[in-house]
Structure formats: structure tokens, C-alpha cells
């Protein structure tokens, strides 16, 4: 079986950037998009604290695109607490910090300049039903790429 290589969508200057990618994560595409929109432009340590608060249900992620039937939160627009997706994004941020440390860059002074979510593979399965029948079950995955730059 031949696998397709996933590349980053942009190639910034390698001497002052750190890259990280999460491939085929089992999270919601909509939640991943909203988290990516929320953390773009943040410093790595601030984004990490934000995602830890989201996972602990202390701070909501503002939803800008997928807002149908989503309630407003106190002090902000509509939003939710996507815990599973926030934990996966935390792993990607920690990976970007480790890559920056390995390259000799300071992770505390890095800002997220690029976050993108892409559709991953869709895994097919079957859900057993009554009378010996089966219903198809699809598990979608998401690929997330993140680039942080020294400010």
C-alpha cells in the first residue's frame, strides 16, 4: 500500500520557526477548525493555558463559523468546550515547543503564525442492528498543522 506524504501548506524561514503536525487525529473537524481560529496569533504559552482551561471547562472556545444551535456564553459570543480536541491541540503545541527547543529557539517568545486543519482519511466500519443487518459507520479524522515563529 502506498501512503501519500503530507506536507505543510506553507514553507516559512526555517531558522526562526518551529513546525508541528498531528496526523489523522480522531476529533471533530468542526471543533478543530474553531480551536485553530481561536489560537491563531497567540503566543505558545498563552495558547497552552487557554487549551488547558478549555479542557477543564473553565473557558469556552468562541465559535464563529459553525454557530447553529450553539448557545451564547457569559461575556462572549456563542461557544463550546471541545475537551477532546483541546487535548489533541495541547499535544501539538507541546511538540512545537520541543521542536523549538531542539533548534535552539526560545519557546516563550514564539507566536503561532499558521494553524490549518485538513480532512484526513475516513475509516469505514459497521454497526450491528437487529435482524442480522448492519448500518455503515464512518470515522472521520483530521490533520492539523501548526507553525510558530520567534517574535
N, C-alpha and C positions, 0 to 999 in steps of 0.2 A: 504494500500500500504506500502510495506517495503522499506525503503531507505537504501542504502549502506553507511556506515560510511567512510569518507575519513580520512586517517591517513597521517602523514608526512612520507616521504620515508626514512629519517634518524632520529635517536634519539641522539642528542648531549648532553653534560653535562648541566643539567637544571639550575645549579647555576650561570652560566656565559653566557647564551644565551637567546635570545628573539625570539619567533616564531610568524608568522602571515600567514594567508591564505585567499585568495579570492576565493570563490566557485562559479562556473558557471557564470563567467563574460561574457558578450556579446561583446567580442572583437575577433579580428582575431588571430588564432593560430600561424600563421607565424610571425606576428608583436610581439606577446607576447614572442615567442622564441628569436627573435632578441634583444628585450629590456632586457630579462633575461640574455642573453650572454653579453650584454654591461655593465650591472650594477653589475655583479658578481665580488666580490673583492673590490668594492668601499666602502667607509665609508658612513653611512646613510645620513649625511648632504650633502655630495658631490653628492650622487645619487639623493637626493631630488632636488638639484639645477639643475642637469643635466636634470631630467624629467620635471622640470618647464620650462627650456629653450626649450625642445622638444615641449612641449605643446604651447609655444609662438612662435614657428617656428624660433628660433634663433640658434639652434644646432641640427644637424641631428643624427639619430641613425645609426651606421655603420651596414650594412647588410653583413653577412658572409656566410650564408647558402643559402638563397633564393635570389639570385642575378640576375636572368634572367630578362632582360629588365628594370633594375633599373639603373638610371644614376649615375655617379660619382658626389661627392660633393666637394666643394672647400676645399683643404687641407686634404682630407681623401679619403677613398675608396668609393664604392657605398653605398648609404644610403637614408633614407626617414625620414619623420616627422610623425610618427604614434601618432596623438594627443589623440584620444580616449583611446588607450591602455596605453599611458603615464599617463593620468589622473587616470586610474584604478590602475596602479602601484604606483602612488603617495598615493592613499588611503591605499594601503597595507604597504607602508613604514611608513606612519603616525601611522598605527596600531601597527607595530613592535616597533616604538619609544614609544608609550603609554604603551605597554606591558613591555618594559624595565624599564620605569619609575615606573610602578606599582611593579616590582620586586626589585626595589632599585638599578638598574644599571644605568650607565651614558650613555645616548643615543648618545652623541657627540663622544664617544670613541669606538663606535661599528662599526664593519665591516661586510658586507654581505658575509657569507661563503657559503651559499647554496640558489640557486633560481632554481625552477623547474616548468615547465608548463606541464599540463596534459590535455588530451582531456576530456571535460565534456559531458553532455547529448546533444543530437541533437533533437531539437523540430521540429515537423512536422507541416506544415501549407499548405494552398492552396492559389494560386494566381489566381484570376479570369481572364479568357480570353474571347475572342469573341465566339459567337455561343453557349453560355452556358457551355463551357468547363472550365477546371481548370488545372493549372500546379502545381506540388508539389513545396513547398518552404521549405527549411531546414535552421534552425537557429542553428549554432553550438556554443557551449560555451567552456570556458577554465577555468581550475582551476590552480591557481598559489600559490605555497608555498614558503615562504622566511624564512630563519634563519639567524640571526645576532649574532655575538659573540663579547665580550669585548676583545680589543687588549691591 
